[in-house]
Amino acid sequence: MTIGRRSFLLGCAAPLLAKSANRLAICSETFAGMKFAEACQAARRTGYAAIEIKPAHLSPDPASLPKAARREGRRVMDGEGLACAGLHSLLKAPAGLHLTVPDAAVRQRSWEYFGRLIDLAADLTDKPVMVLGSSKQRQAVDGVTRADAAARLTEGLQRLTPQAEQRGVCIVMEPLAPHLCNVVNTLAEAMVIVRAVHSRAVQTIFDAHNTAAEKQPLDALLRQYFPWIRHVHLNEIDGRRPGVGNFPFPLVLRTLRELGYQGWLSVEVFDFTPDGETVARLAGEYLHGL
């Protein structure tokens, strides 16, 4: 049997095409209880192309990881054929960090630690995103107004943008649902900060379950803010895995495709019943099916 040149080339390219078409990432805490290397193996087994790292998964003091440990983390991901989609849940470890509290010393220490995490992200992968969610470490507390908290987020990001630009890191300001955080709850509010910082190193993110406070249809929302959306989190409104609720994933994914989105589609789940690996597999199967 003879094989035409075009068929031969397409056959050789098929694995690469399949890999490039898989833009699904999974957040590392899905595999809670596993060491980072085991979590990477689980991500690969369940069909993901990248892992999005919770820094506390690496160490109780992740910014203090030595260079050798950072190289090892990168080697582990490469060995499993995984990309690193970036970092999220940034300031849960070590304890005591907060970006907007009245105590100037705490704010200073927290923003300095954030700067060290920029270096960690850049050491783990090229051109990573850092998702600035961190609801408990940014919300307005102790008499701080929402406006004051947003201003402190803006000021802190402005100080860090030269470092982020130099290291090739994109910080994405994440709107959070009102029941999770009382500051920056919509894409419009996130964009106030993005525009004020005015740097390619600070953009925003579309997170499915954090659209709870949005009033626009989701396809219109995506079209309006698409130039600044650098990352996508996929989950149901209640935080379960995609496909078990009523979130309009077909509409969102179709709109992103029409707009030419090239970033990661990262599964971020908060309910790991019955277990993380099963949740990851079922979420991936559902999303690949779409």
DRENVEX-793583 format. One record per residue: residue in one letter; x, y, z of N, C-alpha, C, O in turn. Coordinates in steps of 0.1 Angstrom, whole numbers, padded with zeros to 4 digits, always signed. Layout:
BEGIN
aXYZXYZXYZXYZ
...
REM end
This chain:
BEGIN
m+0009-0012+0000+0000+0000+0000+0009+0012+0000+0018+0013+0008
t+0006+0022-0009+0014+0034-0009+0006+0045-0001-0006+0045-0001
i+0014+0054+0005+0009+0065+0013+0013+0078+0006+0025+0081+0004
g+0003+0086+0003+0006+0099-0003+0014+0108+0006+0013+0106+0019
r+0022+0117+0000+0030+0126+0008+0022+0134+0018+0026+0136+0030
r+0010+0139+0014+0002+0147+0023-0003+0139+0034-0003+0144+0046
s-0008+0127+0031-0013+0118+0042-0001+0115+0052-0004+0114+0064
f+0011+0112+0046+0022+0109+0055+0025+0121+0065+0027+0119+0076
l+0025+0133+0059+0028+0145+0067+0018+0147+0078+0021+0151+0089
l+0005+0146+0074-0006+0147+0083-0005+0137+0094-0008+0140+0106
g-0001+0125+0091+0000+0114+0101+0011+0117+0111+0009+0115+0123
c+0022+0122+0106+0033+0126+0115+0029+0138+0124+0033+0138+0135
a+0021+0147+0118+0018+0159+0126+0007+0156+0136+0005+0164+0145
a-0001+0145+0134-0013+0143+0142-0011+0144+0157-0018+0151+0164
p+0000+0138+0163+0002+0139+0177+0005+0154+0181+0000+0158+0192
l+0012+0161+0173+0015+0175+0176+0002+0183+0176+0000+0192+0184
l-0006+0181+0165-0018+0188+0164-0027+0185+0176-0034+0194+0182
a-0028+0172+0180-0036+0169+0192-0031+0176+0204-0039+0181+0212
k-0018+0176+0206-0013+0182+0218-0015+0197+0218-0019+0203+0229
s-0013+0204+0207-0015+0218+0206-0030+0222+0208-0033+0233+0213
a-0039+0213+0204-0053+0215+0206-0058+0214+0220-0068+0219+0224
n-0050+0207+0228-0054+0205+0242-0049+0216+0250-0037+0217+0254
r-0058+0226+0253-0054+0237+0261-0059+0236+0276-0060+0246+0282
l-0062+0224+0280-0067+0222+0293-0056+0221+0304-0047+0213+0302
a-0058+0229+0314-0049+0228+0326-0057+0224+0338-0069+0225+0338
i-0051+0220+0349-0057+0216+0361-0050+0222+0373-0038+0222+0373
c-0057+0227+0383-0051+0233+0394-0045+0222+0403-0052+0211+0405
s-0034+0224+0409-0026+0214+0416-0033+0209+0428-0032+0197+0432
e-0041+0218+0435-0047+0213+0447-0059+0203+0445-0064+0197+0454
t-0062+0201+0432-0072+0190+0429-0066+0177+0435-0074+0168+0438
f-0053+0176+0435-0047+0164+0439-0041+0165+0453-0030+0161+0456
a-0049+0172+0462-0044+0174+0476-0041+0161+0483-0047+0151+0481
g-0030+0161+0490-0025+0149+0497-0014+0143+0489-0007+0134+0495
m-0013+0146+0477-0002+0140+0468+0010+0150+0469+0008+0162+0470
k+0022+0144+0468+0034+0153+0466+0033+0159+0452+0025+0154+0443
f+0040+0169+0449+0039+0177+0437+0042+0167+0425+0035+0168+0415
a+0052+0159+0426+0055+0150+0415+0043+0140+0412+0040+0137+0401
e+0037+0136+0423+0025+0127+0421+0013+0134+0415+0006+0129+0407
a+0012+0147+0419+0001+0155+0413+0003+0157+0398-0006+0156+0390
c+0016+0159+0394+0019+0160+0380+0015+0147+0372+0010+0147+0361
q+0019+0136+0378+0015+0123+0372+0000+0121+0371-0005+0117+0361
a-0007+0125+0381-0022+0124+0381-0028+0134+0370-0037+0130+0363
a-0022+0146+0369-0027+0155+0358-0025+0149+0345-0033+0150+0336
r-0013+0143+0343-0010+0136+0330-0020+0124+0327-0025+0123+0316
r-0022+0116+0338-0030+0104+0336-0045+0108+0332-0052+0101+0325
t-0049+0120+0338-0063+0124+0336-0065+0133+0323-0076+0138+0321
g-0054+0134+0315-0056+0140+0302-0053+0155+0301-0058+0161+0291
y-0046+0161+0310-0044+0175+0310-0030+0178+0304-0021+0170+0304
a-0029+0190+0298-0017+0194+0291-0008+0203+0300+0004+0205+0297
a-0014+0208+0311-0007+0217+0320-0012+0216+0334-0023+0212+0336
i-0004+0221+0343-0008+0222+0357-0006+0236+0362+0004+0243+0359
e-0016+0241+0369-0015+0254+0375-0013+0252+0390-0020+0246+0397
i-0002+0258+0395+0004+0255+0408-0001+0264+0419-0001+0276+0417
k-0006+0258+0429-0008+0265+0442+0006+0265+0449+0011+0254+0453
p+0012+0276+0451+0026+0276+0457+0027+0268+0470+0037+0262+0472
a+0017+0268+0478+0018+0261+0491+0019+0246+0488+0022+0238+0497
h+0015+0241+0476+0017+0227+0472+0032+0224+0471+0036+0212+0473
l+0040+0234+0469+0055+0231+0468+0062+0232+0481+0072+0225+0483
s+0057+0241+0490+0064+0243+0503+0056+0252+0512+0048+0260+0507
p+0058+0250+0525+0051+0259+0534+0056+0274+0533+0049+0283+0537
d+0067+0276+0527+0073+0289+0524+0078+0289+0510+0090+0289+0508
p+0069+0289+0500+0072+0286+0486+0083+0296+0480+0091+0292+0472
a+0082+0309+0484+0091+0319+0479+0106+0316+0483+0115+0321+0477
s+0107+0308+0494+0121+0305+0498+0127+0292+0492+0137+0288+0496
l+0119+0286+0483+0125+0274+0477+0138+0277+0470+0139+0287+0463
p+0148+0269+0473+0161+0271+0466+0161+0269+0451+0151+0262+0446
k+0171+0274+0444+0171+0272+0430+0171+0258+0425+0164+0255+0415
a+0177+0249+0433+0177+0235+0429+0163+0229+0429+0160+0221+0421
a+0155+0233+0439+0142+0228+0440+0133+0233+0429+0124+0226+0424
r+0135+0246+0425+0128+0251+0414+0131+0244+0401+0123+0241+0393
r+0144+0241+0399+0148+0234+0387+0142+0220+0387+0138+0215+0377
e+0141+0214+0399+0135+0200+0400+0121+0201+0397+0115+0192+0390
g+0113+0211+0402+0099+0212+0398+0097+0213+0383+0088+0207+0378
r+0105+0221+0377+0104+0223+0363+0108+0209+0356+0101+0206+0346
r+0118+0202+0361+0121+0189+0355+0110+0179+0356+0107+0172+0347
v+0103+0179+0368+0092+0170+0370+0081+0173+0360+0076+0163+0354
m+0077+0185+0358+0067+0189+0348+0071+0185+0334+0063+0179+0327
d+0083+0188+0331+0088+0184+0317+0088+0169+0315+0084+0164+0305
g+0091+0162+0326+0092+0147+0325+0078+0141+0323+0077+0130+0317
e+0068+0148+0327+0054+0143+0325+0048+0148+0313+0036+0145+0310
g+0055+0156+0305+0050+0163+0293+0040+0173+0296+0031+0176+0288
l+0041+0180+0308+0032+0190+0312+0038+0204+0311+0050+0206+0314
a+0030+0213+0307+0034+0227+0308+0030+0232+0322+0022+0226+0329
c+0035+0244+0326+0031+0250+0338+0022+0262+0334+0027+0271+0327
a+0009+0262+0337+0000+0273+0334+0002+0285+0342-0002+0296+0338
g+0009+0284+0353+0012+0296+0362+0009+0292+0376+0008+0281+0380
l+0007+0303+0384+0004+0302+0399-0009+0308+0402-0013+0318+0396
h-0015+0303+0413-0027+0309+0418-0028+0306+0433-0019+0300+0439
s-0038+0311+0440-0039+0310+0454-0026+0314+0461-0019+0306+0468
l-0022+0326+0458-0008+0330+0459-0003+0331+0474+0009+0328+0477
l-0011+0336+0483-0006+0341+0495-0012+0334+0507-0012+0339+0519
k-0016+0321+0505-0021+0313+0516-0010+0308+0525-0012+0305+0537
a+0002+0308+0520+0014+0303+0528+0026+0312+0524+0028+0315+0512
p+0033+0317+0534+0031+0314+0548+0020+0323+0554+0015+0331+0547
a+0016+0320+0567+0005+0327+0573+0009+0341+0576+0020+0345+0577
g-0002+0349+0577+0000+0363+0581+0001+0373+0570+0004+0385+0574
l-0001+0370+0558+0001+0379+0547-0013+0385+0544-0023+0379+0544
h-0013+0398+0541-0025+0405+0536-0021+0418+0529-0012+0426+0534
l-0027+0421+0518-0023+0431+0509-0030+0445+0511-0025+0455+0507
t-0040+0445+0519-0048+0457+0520-0051+0462+0535-0058+0472+0536
v-0046+0455+0545-0049+0458+0558-0044+0472+0562-0035+0477+0556
p-0049+0478+0573-0044+0491+0578-0029+0491+0582-0022+0501+0580
d-0024+0480+0587-0011+0479+0592-0001+0479+0580+0000+0470+0572
a+0006+0491+0579+0015+0493+0568+0026+0483+0567+0031+0479+0557
a+0031+0478+0579+0042+0468+0579+0037+0455+0574+0045+0448+0567
v+0025+0451+0577+0020+0438+0571+0018+0439+0556+0022+0430+0549
r+0013+0451+0552+0012+0453+0537+0025+0452+0530+0027+0446+0520
q+0035+0459+0536+0048+0459+0530+0054+0445+0529+0059+0441+0519
r+0053+0437+0540+0058+0424+0540+0051+0415+0530+0057+0407+0523
s+0038+0417+0528+0030+0409+0519+0033+0412+0505+0035+0403+0496
w+0035+0425+0501+0039+0428+0488+0053+0424+0484+0056+0420+0473
e+0062+0425+0494+0075+0420+0492+0075+0405+0489+0083+0400+0481
y+0067+0398+0497+0066+0383+0494+0060+0381+0480+0064+0371+0473
f+0050+0388+0476+0044+0387+0463+0055+0389+0452+0056+0381+0443
g+0064+0398+0455+0075+0400+0445+0084+0388+0444+0089+0385+0434
r+0086+0382+0455+0094+0369+0455+0087+0358+0448+0094+0350+0442
l+0074+0358+0449+0066+0348+0441+0067+0351+0426+0066+0341+0418
i+0068+0363+0422+0071+0366+0408+0083+0359+0403+0083+0353+0392
d+0094+0359+0411+0106+0352+0407+0104+0337+0407+0109+0330+0398
l+0096+0332+0416+0093+0318+0417+0086+0314+0404+0090+0304+0398
a+0076+0321+0400+0068+0318+0388+0077+0318+0376+0076+0309+0368
a+0085+0328+0375+0094+0329+0363+0105+0318+0363+0109+0314+0352
d+0109+0313+0375+0118+0302+0375+0112+0289+0372+0119+0279+0367
l+0099+0287+0374+0092+0275+0371+0088+0273+0357+0087+0262+0352
t+0086+0284+0350+0081+0283+0336+0084+0296+0329+0086+0306+0335
d+0083+0296+0315+0084+0308+0308+0071+0315+0306+0061+0308+0304
k+0070+0328+0308+0058+0336+0305+0046+0331+0313+0036+0328+0307
p+0047+0329+0326+0036+0324+0334+0026+0335+0337+0029+0347+0336
v+0014+0331+0341+0004+0340+0347+0004+0337+0362+0007+0326+0367
m+0001+0348+0369-0001+0347+0384-0015+0352+0387-0018+0364+0384
v-0024+0344+0392-0038+0348+0394-0039+0354+0407-0037+0348+0418
l-0042+0367+0407-0044+0374+0420-0058+0373+0424-0066+0382+0422
g-0061+0362+0430-0074+0359+0437-0072+0362+0451-0075+0374+0456
s-0068+0352+0459-0063+0354+0473-0074+0362+0481-0070+0373+0486
s-0086+0357+0481-0097+0365+0487-0094+0369+0502-0096+0380+0505
k-0089+0360+0510-0087+0363+0524-0075+0372+0526-0074+0379+0536
q-0066+0373+0516-0054+0381+0518-0056+0395+0510-0046+0402+0510
r-0068+0397+0505-0069+0410+0498-0082+0418+0503-0083+0430+0500
q-0091+0411+0509-0104+0417+0512-0103+0429+0522-0094+0429+0530
a-0113+0438+0521-0113+0449+0530-0117+0445+0544-0128+0440+0546
v-0109+0447+0553-0111+0443+0567-0107+0454+0577-0100+0464+0573
d-0111+0453+0589-0106+0462+0600-0109+0477+0597-0100+0485+0599
g-0121+0480+0591-0124+0494+0588-0119+0499+0575-0122+0510+0572
v-0112+0491+0567-0107+0495+0554-0120+0495+0545-0127+0485+0545
t-0121+0506+0537-0132+0506+0527-0129+0498+0515-0117+0495+0512
r-0139+0494+0507-0136+0487+0495-0127+0496+0485-0119+0491+0479
a-0130+0509+0485-0122+0518+0477-0108+0519+0481-0098+0519+0473
d-0106+0519+0495-0092+0519+0500-0085+0506+0496-0073+0506+0492
a-0092+0495+0497-0085+0482+0494-0082+0481+0479-0071+0477+0476
a-0091+0486+0471-0088+0486+0456-0076+0495+0453-0067+0492+0445
a-0075+0507+0460-0064+0516+0458-0051+0509+0463-0040+0511+0456
r-0051+0502+0474-0039+0495+0478-0035+0484+0469-0023+0482+0467
l-0044+0477+0463-0041+0467+0453-0034+0474+0441-0024+0469+0436
t-0040+0485+0437-0034+0492+0425-0020+0497+0428-0011+0495+0420
e-0018+0503+0440-0005+0508+0443+0006+0497+0444+0017+0498+0439
g+0002+0485+0450+0011+0474+0451+0015+0469+0438+0026+0466+0435
l+0005+0467+0429+0008+0462+0416+0017+0472+0408+0025+0467+0400
q+0014+0485+0409+0023+0494+0402+0037+0493+0406+0046+0495+0398
r+0040+0490+0419+0054+0489+0424+0060+0476+0418+0072+0476+0416
l+0052+0466+0415+0058+0453+0411+0058+0451+0396+0065+0442+0391
t+0052+0460+0388+0051+0458+0374+0065+0458+0367+0067+0450+0358
p+0075+0467+0371+0088+0466+0365+0094+0452+0366+0100+0447+0357
q+0093+0446+0378+0099+0433+0380+0091+0423+0372+0097+0414+0366
a+0078+0423+0372+0070+0414+0364+0073+0415+0349+0074+0405+0342
e+0074+0427+0344+0077+0429+0330+0091+0423+0327+0093+0417+0317
q+0101+0426+0336+0114+0421+0333+0115+0406+0333+0123+0400+0326
r+0107+0399+0342+0107+0385+0343+0097+0378+0334+0096+0366+0334
g+0089+0385+0326+0080+0379+0317+0068+0373+0323+0062+0364+0318
v+0064+0379+0335+0052+0373+0342+0040+0383+0340+0042+0395+0340
c+0029+0376+0338+0016+0384+0337+0008+0381+0349+0003+0370+0352
i+0005+0392+0357-0004+0391+0369-0018+0394+0364-0020+0404+0358
v-0027+0385+0367-0041+0387+0363-0050+0390+0375-0051+0382+0384
m-0056+0402+0375-0064+0406+0386-0078+0399+0384-0085+0401+0375
e-0081+0391+0394-0092+0382+0393-0104+0388+0401-0104+0391+0413
p-0115+0390+0393-0128+0393+0400-0132+0381+0409-0131+0370+0404
l-0137+0384+0421-0142+0373+0429-0156+0375+0433-0161+0386+0435
a-0164+0364+0434-0178+0365+0437-0179+0371+0451-0171+0370+0460
p-0190+0379+0453-0192+0387+0465-0192+0379+0478-0188+0384+0488
h-0196+0366+0477-0196+0358+0489-0182+0353+0493-0180+0348+0504
l-0173+0355+0484-0159+0351+0487-0150+0363+0491-0141+0361+0499
c-0153+0375+0486-0145+0386+0488-0153+0399+0486-0162+0399+0478
n-0150+0410+0494-0158+0422+0493-0151+0433+0484-0155+0445+0485
v-0141+0429+0477-0134+0439+0469-0131+0433+0455-0126+0422+0454
v-0134+0440+0444-0132+0436+0430-0140+0423+0427-0135+0412+0428
n-0153+0426+0425-0163+0415+0422-0167+0413+0408-0174+0403+0405
t-0163+0422+0399-0167+0421+0385-0155+0424+0376-0145+0430+0381
l-0156+0420+0364-0146+0424+0354-0144+0439+0353-0133+0444+0351
a-0156+0446+0353-0155+0460+0352-0146+0466+0364-0138+0475+0361
e-0148+0461+0376-0140+0465+0387-0125+0461+0386-0116+0469+0389
a-0123+0449+0381-0109+0445+0379-0103+0454+0368-0091+0457+0370
m-0110+0458+0358-0104+0466+0348-0101+0480+0352-0092+0487+0346
v-0107+0485+0363-0103+0498+0368-0089+0497+0373-0081+0507+0371
i-0085+0486+0379-0072+0485+0384-0062+0482+0372-0051+0488+0372
v-0066+0474+0363-0058+0471+0352-0054+0484+0344-0043+0486+0340
r-0064+0492+0342-0062+0504+0334-0054+0514+0342-0045+0521+0336
a-0055+0514+0355-0047+0523+0364-0033+0519+0364-0024+0528+0363
v-0030+0506+0364-0016+0502+0364-0010+0504+0351+0002+0508+0350
h-0017+0501+0340-0013+0504+0327+0000+0497+0323+0010+0504+0320
s+0000+0484+0324+0012+0476+0320+0007+0463+0314-0003+0457+0318
r+0015+0459+0305+0012+0446+0298+0014+0434+0309+0009+0423+0306
a+0020+0437+0320+0022+0427+0330+0011+0426+0340+0011+0417+0348
v+0000+0434+0339-0012+0433+0347-0024+0433+0338-0027+0443+0332
q-0031+0422+0337-0042+0420+0329-0054+0414+0338-0054+0416+0350
t-0063+0406+0332-0074+0401+0340-0077+0386+0335-0070+0381+0326
i-0087+0381+0341-0091+0367+0339-0106+0365+0339-0113+0373+0345
f-0110+0355+0331-0124+0351+0332-0125+0338+0340-0119+0328+0336
d-0132+0339+0351-0134+0327+0360-0149+0324+0361-0157+0333+0365
a-0153+0312+0357-0167+0309+0355-0175+0311+0368-0185+0318+0368
h-0170+0306+0380-0179+0307+0391-0178+0321+0398-0186+0324+0406
n-0168+0329+0394-0168+0342+0399-0175+0352+0390-0174+0364+0391
t-0183+0347+0381-0192+0356+0373-0205+0358+0380-0215+0364+0375
a-0206+0354+0393-0219+0355+0401-0225+0369+0401-0237+0371+0401
a-0216+0379+0401-0221+0393+0402-0222+0400+0389-0226+0412+0388
e-0219+0393+0378-0220+0400+0365-0235+0401+0360-0243+0392+0363
k-0238+0412+0353-0251+0414+0349-0253+0411+0334-0264+0408+0329
q-0242+0412+0326-0243+0410+0312-0243+0396+0308-0239+0387+0316
p-0249+0392+0296-0247+0379+0291-0232+0375+0290-0224+0384+0287
l-0229+0363+0293-0214+0360+0294-0207+0361+0280-0195+0365+0280
d-0214+0359+0269-0207+0361+0256-0204+0375+0254-0193+0379+0248
a-0213+0384+0258-0211+0399+0256-0200+0403+0266-0191+0411+0262
l-0199+0397+0278-0189+0401+0287-0175+0397+0282-0166+0405+0283
l-0174+0385+0276-0162+0381+0270-0157+0390+0259-0146+0393+0257
r-0167+0393+0250-0163+0402+0239-0159+0416+0243-0150+0421+0237
q-0165+0421+0254-0161+0434+0259-0147+0435+0264-0139+0444+0262
y-0143+0424+0272-0131+0425+0279-0120+0415+0274-0110+0414+0280
f-0123+0409+0262-0114+0399+0257-0099+0405+0255-0090+0397+0258
p-0097+0417+0251-0083+0422+0249-0075+0421+0261-0063+0421+0260
w-0081+0420+0273-0073+0420+0286-0074+0406+0293-0068+0405+0304
i-0081+0397+0287-0083+0384+0294-0071+0375+0290-0070+0371+0278
r-0063+0371+0299-0051+0363+0297-0052+0349+0302-0043+0341+0300
h-0063+0346+0309-0064+0333+0316-0079+0330+0318-0087+0339+0319
v-0082+0317+0319-0096+0313+0321-0096+0302+0331-0089+0292+0330
h-0105+0303+0341-0108+0292+0350-0122+0287+0347-0131+0294+0345
l-0123+0274+0347-0135+0267+0345-0140+0259+0357-0133+0251+0362
n-0152+0262+0361-0159+0255+0372-0174+0259+0372-0178+0268+0365
e-0182+0252+0379-0196+0255+0380-0197+0267+0390-0188+0270+0397
i-0208+0274+0389-0210+0285+0398-0208+0282+0413-0204+0290+0421
d-0212+0269+0417-0210+0265+0430-0197+0259+0433-0194+0254+0444
g-0188+0259+0424-0174+0255+0426-0172+0240+0422-0161+0235+0424
r-0182+0233+0418-0180+0219+0415-0174+0218+0401-0172+0228+0394
r-0171+0205+0397-0164+0203+0384-0174+0207+0372-0186+0206+0374
p-0168+0212+0361-0176+0215+0350-0184+0203+0345-0179+0192+0344
g-0197+0205+0342-0205+0195+0336-0216+0189+0346-0224+0181+0342
v-0215+0193+0359-0225+0188+0368-0236+0198+0372-0245+0195+0380
g-0235+0210+0366-0244+0221+0369-0250+0226+0356-0251+0220+0346
n-0254+0239+0357-0260+0245+0346-0252+0257+0340-0258+0264+0332
f-0239+0258+0343-0232+0269+0337-0231+0267+0322-0229+0256+0317
p-0232+0278+0314-0232+0276+0299-0218+0275+0293-0214+0283+0286
f-0212+0264+0296-0198+0262+0291-0198+0261+0275-0189+0267+0269
p-0208+0255+0269-0208+0256+0254-0207+0270+0249-0200+0273+0239
l-0215+0279+0254-0215+0293+0250-0202+0300+0253-0196+0306+0244
v-0196+0297+0264-0183+0304+0268-0172+0299+0259-0164+0306+0254
l-0171+0285+0257-0160+0280+0249-0162+0284+0234-0152+0286+0228
r-0174+0284+0230-0176+0288+0216-0172+0303+0214-0166+0306+0204
t-0175+0311+0223-0172+0325+0222-0157+0327+0223-0151+0335+0215
l-0150+0320+0232-0136+0321+0233-0129+0316+0220-0119+0322+0215
r-0134+0306+0214-0129+0301+0201-0131+0311+0190-0122+0314+0182
e-0143+0317+0190-0145+0327+0179-0136+0339+0181-0132+0346+0171
l-0133+0343+0193-0124+0354+0196-0109+0351+0194-0101+0360+0194
g-0106+0338+0193-0092+0334+0190-0084+0333+0203-0072+0335+0203
y-0090+0330+0214-0083+0328+0227-0073+0317+0225-0075+0306+0221
q-0060+0320+0230-0049+0311+0229-0043+0307+0242-0034+0299+0243
g-0049+0312+0253-0044+0308+0266-0049+0295+0271-0055+0287+0264
w-0046+0293+0284-0050+0280+0291-0065+0281+0295-0069+0291+0300
l-0072+0270+0294-0085+0268+0301-0082+0259+0313-0080+0247+0311
s-0082+0265+0324-0077+0258+0336-0089+0254+0345-0097+0263+0350
v-0090+0241+0349-0101+0236+0357-0097+0239+0372-0087+0234+0377
e-0105+0247+0378-0103+0250+0392-0116+0246+0400-0126+0252+0399
v-0115+0235+0407-0126+0229+0414-0124+0230+0429-0113+0230+0434
f-0135+0231+0436-0135+0233+0451-0142+0221+0458-0141+0220+0470
d-0148+0212+0451-0155+0201+0456-0148+0188+0450-0150+0186+0438
f-0141+0181+0458-0133+0170+0452-0140+0156+0455-0133+0146+0456
t-0153+0156+0456-0160+0143+0458-0162+0136+0445-0166+0142+0435
p-0158+0123+0444-0154+0114+0455-0139+0115+0458-0134+0112+0469
d-0131+0119+0448-0117+0122+0450-0111+0130+0438-0118+0131+0428
g-0100+0136+0440-0095+0146+0431-0092+0140+0417-0095+0146+0407
e-0087+0128+0416-0083+0123+0403-0096+0119+0395-0096+0121+0383
t-0106+0114+0402-0119+0112+0395-0125+0125+0390-0130+0125+0379
v-0125+0135+0399-0130+0148+0395-0123+0154+0383-0129+0158+0373
a-0110+0153+0383-0102+0158+0372-0105+0150+0359-0107+0156+0348
r-0106+0137+0360-0109+0129+0348-0122+0132+0342-0124+0134+0330
l-0133+0133+0351-0146+0136+0346-0147+0150+0340-0154+0152+0330
a-0141+0160+0347-0141+0173+0342-0134+0174+0328-0139+0180+0319
g-0123+0167+0327-0116+0167+0314-0124+0161+0303-0124+0166+0292
e-0130+0150+0306-0138+0143+0296-0150+0152+0291-0153+0152+0279
y-0156+0158+0300-0167+0167+0297-0162+0178+0288-0169+0181+0278
l-0152+0185+0292-0147+0197+0284-0141+0192+0271-0144+0199+0261
h-0134+0181+0270-0129+0177+0257-0141+0173+0248-0141+0175+0236
g-0152+0168+0254-0164+0165+0246-0170+0177+0240-0176+0176+0229
l-0169+0189+0246-0174+0201+0241-0166+0206+0229-0169+0216+0223
REM end
